[in-house]
């Protein structure tokens, strides 16, 4: 439940603040919740959600690198 609430919070923050959103914070926060949700899905042996949230971890890494201007 914590990971789900984290994801709702981060997407709400981007929706409310738009371009003024703290994108690095949002990407890091999203990546942490993706790790939590992947772990929970793996414990429940839910392969679909494990893959989905694993994908979100990769998206988060790319987002963090782009927000830090490391990846263009």
N, C-alpha and C positions, 0 to 999 in steps of 0.2 A: 504494500500500500504506500510506503514511503516513496518508492521510485515513481509510482504513478502520480502522486501529488507533486513530486519534484518536476515531472514532465509538464503537468498542467500549469504549474507556476511559471516555468520558463517560457512556455509558449504564450501564456497570458501576458507576461512582461513584454515580449516582442510585439504582441498585438496592440498593447496599450501605448507603448513608447515609440513604436515604428523605428525610423532611422536613428533616433536618439537612444536606442537600446544599448546596454552594455554587452556587445556581442561576445567578447571574450568570456565574460562571466557566464553568459547563456550557454555557450558551447561547452565550457568546462562543466557546468551544472548538468547539462543534457548528457554529457559523456558519463558522468558519475551515475546518473539515474539509469543509463543504458547498461552499465556494468551491474548495478543492483538487479535490474529486471532480467538480465541475461542469467545471472546466478540463480535467481528464483525459478526461472523457466527450466534451467538445467537440473535443479533439484527435483522439480516436478516431472522431469523427463518429457517436457513439451518441446519437441524438436522444432516446430514451426516458430514458436516465440523465441527460442534460443537463437535461431538463425536470424529472425527479424531484429532482435535487439543487438545481436552481434553486428549486424549491418549498421545499426545506429551508432555503435561504438566507432566503426570505421568512418562514418560520416562525421562524427564528432571530432575525430582526430584531424580530418581534412579541414573542418570548420575552424578548429583551434589554430592550425598552421596558417590558414588564410587570414584569420583575424590578427595574427601576429606578423603578418606580411612576410612569412617565411616561404609560403607557397603562393605563386601568382597564377 
